[in-house]
Structure formats: structure tokens, C-alpha cells
Amino acid sequence: MGEDGVKASFPQFISGFGIQALVNLGKIPNPVSGETRVDLPNAKYSIDILGIIQEKTKGNLAPEEDKHLADILRDLRLEYVEAVGRETGKA
């Protein structure tokens, strides 16, 4: 367990990258600054990291972990495509 009594888990680990991607997609405010802004390169980086984790853990995850990761990746990829479309429309 961590210092605050929270036990680390794979779903929490994955969700951390998901939250970071959502912050960078401008979907939720930055928990530190409270600002909401779009940063597509960093959003893509977080999504790409999750893709690498999915690739490298293939066949080694419990079914619910595999589904959790796949669901997060699918949702984030759709959000990213929509964000790119919005940003492209602004240019």
C-alpha cells in the first residue's frame, strides 16, 4: 500500500493515463491548475502509451483488466479524433 493507504492496481494505473489524456483533450480541467485547455500532442502521447501497454501485456491480463484497457483506449481514440477535427476546423 502507498503512504495514504491506497493499494496500487492495474486499473488505477491505466486510469491515470486516461485521466491525463482527458485533461489534455480539454475534456476535464487540470486538477492542479483548474484550467481546461487542449494539448493534442500530449493527449496523443498518453493514448500511445496506453496502446503500448496493451500491446506489451497482450495475453497477460485478467479478462476484466483487458476489457478495461480496451474500453479506455477506444473511448480516448474517439475523443482524440473528435478533438483533432475541432482543432482543424478552427485553423
Backbone as JSON Lines, residues from 0, in Angstrom:
{"i":0,"aa":"M","n":[0.83,-1.19,0.0],"ca":[0.0,0.0,0.0],"c":[0.87,1.25,0.0]}
{"i":1,"aa":"G","n":[0.32,2.29,-0.6],"ca":[1.02,3.57,-0.61],"c":[0.91,4.24,0.74]}
{"i":2,"aa":"E","n":[1.55,5.37,0.88],"ca":[1.56,6.11,2.14],"c":[0.16,6.49,2.59]}
{"i":3,"aa":"D","n":[-0.72,6.78,1.65],"ca":[-2.07,7.21,2.01],"c":[-3.03,6.05,2.22]}
{"i":4,"aa":"G","n":[-2.51,4.82,2.19],"ca":[-3.34,3.64,2.42],"c":[-4.04,3.12,1.19]}
{"i":5,"aa":"V","n":[-3.8,3.71,0.03],"ca":[-4.42,3.26,-1.2],"c":[-3.53,2.2,-1.84]}
{"i":6,"aa":"K","n":[-4.14,1.07,-2.15],"ca":[-3.41,-0.01,-2.79],"c":[-3.35,0.23,-4.29]}
{"i":7,"aa":"A","n":[-2.15,0.18,-4.85],"ca":[-1.99,0.36,-6.29],"c":[-2.58,-0.83,-7.03]}
{"i":8,"aa":"S","n":[-3.17,-0.53,-8.19],"ca":[-3.74,-1.62,-9.0],"c":[-3.56,-1.28,-10.48]}
{"i":9,"aa":"F","n":[-3.66,-2.29,-11.31],"ca":[-3.53,-2.08,-12.75],"c":[-4.62,-1.15,-13.27]}
{"i":10,"aa":"P","n":[-5.89,-1.34,-12.89],"ca":[-6.91,-0.41,-13.39],"c":[-6.65,1.05,-12.98]}
{"i":11,"aa":"Q","n":[-6.14,1.28,-11.78],"ca":[-5.82,2.65,-11.37],"c":[-4.66,3.2,-12.21]}
{"i":12,"aa":"F","n":[-3.68,2.36,-12.46],"ca":[-2.53,2.75,-13.27],"c":[-2.99,3.18,-14.66]}
{"i":13,"aa":"I","n":[-3.83,2.37,-15.28],"ca":[-4.35,2.66,-16.61],"c":[-5.23,3.91,-16.59]}
{"i":14,"aa":"S","n":[-6.06,4.03,-15.57],"ca":[-6.95,5.17,-15.46],"c":[-6.18,6.48,-15.32]}
{"i":15,"aa":"G","n":[-5.01,6.43,-14.69],"ca":[-4.18,7.62,-14.58],"c":[-3.8,8.18,-15.94]}
{"i":16,"aa":"F","n":[-3.4,7.3,-16.85],"ca":[-3.08,7.74,-18.21],"c":[-4.34,8.24,-18.92]}
{"i":17,"aa":"G","n":[-5.46,7.57,-18.66],"ca":[-6.73,8.0,-19.26],"c":[-7.13,9.39,-18.8]}
{"i":18,"aa":"I","n":[-6.98,9.65,-17.52],"ca":[-7.31,10.97,-16.98],"c":[-6.39,12.02,-17.57]}
{"i":19,"aa":"Q","n":[-5.12,11.72,-17.65],"ca":[-4.17,12.67,-18.24],"c":[-4.54,12.98,-19.69]}
{"i":20,"aa":"A","n":[-4.94,11.97,-20.43],"ca":[-5.36,12.19,-21.82],"c":[-6.6,13.08,-21.86]}
{"i":21,"aa":"L","n":[-7.56,12.83,-20.98],"ca":[-8.78,13.65,-20.95],"c":[-8.47,15.1,-20.59]}
{"i":22,"aa":"V","n":[-7.53,15.3,-19.68],"ca":[-7.1,16.67,-19.35],"c":[-6.53,17.33,-20.59]}
{"i":23,"aa":"N","n":[-5.67,16.61,-21.31],"ca":[-5.03,17.18,-22.49],"c":[-5.97,17.31,-23.69]}
{"i":24,"aa":"L","n":[-7.06,16.57,-23.66],"ca":[-8.08,16.73,-24.7],"c":[-9.05,17.87,-24.37]}
{"i":25,"aa":"G","n":[-8.87,18.48,-23.19],"ca":[-9.74,19.57,-22.78],"c":[-11.1,19.11,-22.29]}
{"i":26,"aa":"K","n":[-11.22,17.82,-21.97],"ca":[-12.5,17.27,-21.52],"c":[-12.72,17.48,-20.02]}
{"i":27,"aa":"I","n":[-11.64,17.56,-19.26],"ca":[-11.74,17.82,-17.83],"c":[-10.65,18.83,-17.46]}
{"i":28,"aa":"P","n":[-10.9,19.61,-16.4],"ca":[-9.89,20.59,-16.01],"c":[-8.65,19.93,-15.42]}
{"i":29,"aa":"N","n":[-7.53,20.59,-15.58],"ca":[-6.29,20.14,-14.95],"c":[-6.5,20.18,-13.44]}
{"i":30,"aa":"P","n":[-6.27,19.05,-12.74],"ca":[-6.55,19.02,-11.31],"c":[-5.66,19.95,-10.49]}
{"i":31,"aa":"V","n":[-4.52,20.34,-11.02],"ca":[-3.61,21.23,-10.3],"c":[-3.97,22.7,-10.55]}
{"i":32,"aa":"S","n":[-4.1,23.06,-11.82],"ca":[-4.32,24.47,-12.16],"c":[-5.8,24.85,-12.25]}
{"i":33,"aa":"G","n":[-6.65,23.85,-12.46],"ca":[-8.07,24.13,-12.66],"c":[-8.39,24.6,-14.07]}
{"i":34,"aa":"E","n":[-7.37,24.76,-14.9],"ca":[-7.56,25.21,-16.28],"c":[-8.02,24.06,-17.17]}
{"i":35,"aa":"T","n":[-8.8,24.43,-18.17],"ca":[-9.19,23.47,-19.2],"c":[-8.61,23.97,-20.52]}
{"i":36,"aa":"R","n":[-7.74,23.16,-21.11],"ca":[-7.16,23.54,-22.4],"c":[-6.83,22.28,-23.19]}
{"i":37,"aa":"V","n":[-6.71,22.45,-24.49],"ca":[-6.41,21.34,-25.39],"c":[-4.92,21.31,-25.68]}
{"i":38,"aa":"D","n":[-4.33,20.15,-25.51],"ca":[-2.91,19.91,-25.82],"c":[-2.84,18.57,-26.54]}
{"i":39,"aa":"L","n":[-3.1,18.6,-27.84],"ca":[-3.21,17.36,-28.62],"c":[-1.94,16.51,-28.62]}
{"i":40,"aa":"P","n":[-0.74,17.09,-28.74],"ca":[0.45,16.23,-28.72],"c":[0.58,15.42,-27.42]}
{"i":41,"aa":"N","n":[0.28,16.05,-26.29],"ca":[0.38,15.31,-25.03],"c":[-0.78,14.34,-24.84]}
{"i":42,"aa":"A","n":[-1.95,14.67,-25.37],"ca":[-3.06,13.72,-25.34],"c":[-2.68,12.47,-26.15]}
{"i":43,"aa":"K","n":[-2.13,12.69,-27.33],"ca":[-1.72,11.57,-28.18],"c":[-0.66,10.73,-27.49]}
{"i":44,"aa":"Y","n":[0.27,11.37,-26.81],"ca":[1.32,10.65,-26.1],"c":[0.71,9.7,-25.06]}
{"i":45,"aa":"S","n":[-0.23,10.2,-24.25],"ca":[-0.86,9.35,-23.24],"c":[-1.61,8.19,-23.88]}
{"i":46,"aa":"I","n":[-2.3,8.47,-24.97],"ca":[-3.04,7.42,-25.67],"c":[-2.07,6.4,-26.27]}
{"i":47,"aa":"D","n":[-0.99,6.87,-26.84],"ca":[0.02,5.97,-27.4],"c":[0.65,5.09,-26.32]}
{"i":48,"aa":"I","n":[0.9,5.65,-25.14],"ca":[1.45,4.86,-24.03],"c":[0.48,3.73,-23.67]}
{"i":49,"aa":"L","n":[-0.8,4.06,-23.61],"ca":[-1.8,3.01,-23.32],"c":[-1.8,1.94,-24.41]}
{"i":50,"aa":"G","n":[-1.62,2.35,-25.66],"ca":[-1.54,1.39,-26.75],"c":[-0.34,0.47,-26.61]}
{"i":51,"aa":"I","n":[0.79,1.03,-26.19],"ca":[1.99,0.22,-25.97],"c":[1.75,-0.76,-24.82]}
{"i":52,"aa":"I","n":[1.13,-0.27,-23.75],"ca":[0.83,-1.15,-22.61],"c":[-0.09,-2.29,-23.06]}
{"i":53,"aa":"Q","n":[-1.09,-1.97,-23.88],"ca":[-1.99,-3.01,-24.37],"c":[-1.23,-4.05,-25.19]}
{"i":54,"aa":"E","n":[-0.36,-3.57,-26.06],"ca":[0.43,-4.47,-26.91],"c":[1.35,-5.36,-26.07]}
{"i":55,"aa":"K","n":[2.03,-4.77,-25.11],"ca":[3.04,-5.49,-24.33],"c":[2.43,-6.42,-23.27]}
{"i":56,"aa":"T","n":[1.17,-6.19,-22.92],"ca":[0.53,-7.04,-21.9],"c":[-0.45,-8.05,-22.51]}
{"i":57,"aa":"K","n":[-0.53,-8.07,-23.83],"ca":[-1.47,-8.97,-24.52],"c":[-1.28,-10.41,-24.03]}
{"i":58,"aa":"G","n":[-2.37,-11.01,-23.58],"ca":[-2.34,-12.39,-23.1],"c":[-1.92,-12.53,-21.64]}
{"i":59,"aa":"N","n":[-1.58,-11.43,-20.99],"ca":[-1.12,-11.49,-19.6],"c":[-2.06,-10.8,-18.62]}
{"i":60,"aa":"L","n":[-3.18,-10.29,-19.1],"ca":[-4.11,-9.59,-18.23],"c":[-5.32,-10.45,-17.92]}
{"i":61,"aa":"A","n":[-5.91,-10.2,-16.77],"ca":[-7.19,-10.82,-16.44],"c":[-8.22,-10.26,-17.43]}
{"i":62,"aa":"P","n":[-9.27,-11.02,-17.75],"ca":[-10.25,-10.55,-18.73],"c":[-10.82,-9.16,-18.4]}
{"i":63,"aa":"E","n":[-11.09,-8.88,-17.13],"ca":[-11.66,-7.58,-16.78],"c":[-10.63,-6.45,-16.95]}
{"i":64,"aa":"E","n":[-9.36,-6.75,-16.72],"ca":[-8.3,-5.76,-16.95],"c":[-8.14,-5.48,-18.44]}
{"i":65,"aa":"D","n":[-8.17,-6.53,-19.24],"ca":[-8.06,-6.39,-20.69],"c":[-9.22,-5.56,-21.24]}
{"i":66,"aa":"K","n":[-10.43,-5.82,-20.76],"ca":[-11.61,-5.08,-21.21],"c":[-11.51,-3.62,-20.77]}
{"i":67,"aa":"H","n":[-11.08,-3.38,-19.55],"ca":[-10.94,-2.02,-19.03],"c":[-9.97,-1.22,-19.92]}
{"i":68,"aa":"L","n":[-8.84,-1.79,-20.22],"ca":[-7.85,-1.14,-21.06],"c":[-8.39,-0.9,-22.47]}
{"i":69,"aa":"A","n":[-9.03,-1.9,-23.05],"ca":[-9.58,-1.77,-24.4],"c":[-10.67,-0.7,-24.45]}
{"i":70,"aa":"D","n":[-11.51,-0.65,-23.43],"ca":[-12.59,0.34,-23.39],"c":[-12.02,1.76,-23.28]}
{"i":71,"aa":"I","n":[-11.05,1.94,-22.4],"ca":[-10.44,3.25,-22.24],"c":[-9.78,3.69,-23.54]}
{"i":72,"aa":"L","n":[-9.03,2.8,-24.16],"ca":[-8.36,3.14,-25.42],"c":[-9.35,3.5,-26.52]}
{"i":73,"aa":"R","n":[-10.4,2.72,-26.65],"ca":[-11.42,3.0,-27.68],"c":[-12.02,4.39,-27.46]}
{"i":74,"aa":"D","n":[-12.42,4.67,-26.21],"ca":[-13.05,5.95,-25.92],"c":[-12.09,7.12,-26.14]}
{"i":75,"aa":"L","n":[-10.85,6.96,-25.7],"ca":[-9.88,8.04,-25.87],"c":[-9.53,8.28,-27.33]}
{"i":76,"aa":"R","n":[-9.43,7.22,-28.09],"ca":[-9.12,7.38,-29.52],"c":[-10.25,8.12,-30.23]}
{"i":77,"aa":"L","n":[-11.49,7.82,-29.88],"ca":[-12.63,8.54,-30.47],"c":[-12.61,10.01,-30.06]}
{"i":78,"aa":"E","n":[-12.34,10.27,-28.78],"ca":[-12.26,11.65,-28.3],"c":[-11.13,12.4,-29.01]}
{"i":79,"aa":"Y","n":[-10.01,11.72,-29.23],"ca":[-8.87,12.35,-29.9],"c":[-9.23,12.74,-31.33]}
{"i":80,"aa":"V","n":[-9.85,11.82,-32.05],"ca":[-10.24,12.1,-33.44],"c":[-11.2,13.3,-33.48]}
{"i":81,"aa":"E","n":[-12.15,13.35,-32.55],"ca":[-13.08,14.47,-32.5],"c":[-12.34,15.77,-32.19]}
{"i":82,"aa":"A","n":[-11.39,15.72,-31.25],"ca":[-10.63,16.92,-30.87],"c":[-9.79,17.42,-32.03]}
{"i":83,"aa":"V","n":[-9.17,16.5,-32.77],"ca":[-8.38,16.89,-33.94],"c":[-9.3,17.57,-34.95]}
{"i":84,"aa":"G","n":[-10.48,17.03,-35.14],"ca":[-11.44,17.63,-36.07],"c":[-11.84,19.03,-35.64]}
{"i":85,"aa":"R","n":[-12.07,19.22,-34.35],"ca":[-12.42,20.56,-33.84],"c":[-11.27,21.53,-34.04]}
{"i":86,"aa":"E","n":[-10.06,21.1,-33.72],"ca":[-8.89,21.97,-33.84],"c":[-8.6,22.29,-35.31]}
{"i":87,"aa":"T","n":[-8.79,21.32,-36.19],"ca":[-8.56,21.52,-37.62],"c":[-9.59,22.52,-38.15]}
{"i":88,"aa":"G","n":[-10.81,22.43,-37.66],"ca":[-11.86,23.36,-38.08],"c":[-11.59,24.79,-37.66]}
{"i":89,"aa":"K","n":[-10.83,24.97,-36.58],"ca":[-10.51,26.31,-36.1],"c":[-9.43,26.98,-36.96]}
{"i":90,"aa":"A","n":[-8.57,26.14,-37.55],"ca":[-7.41,26.69,-38.29],"c":[-7.81,27.33,-39.59]}
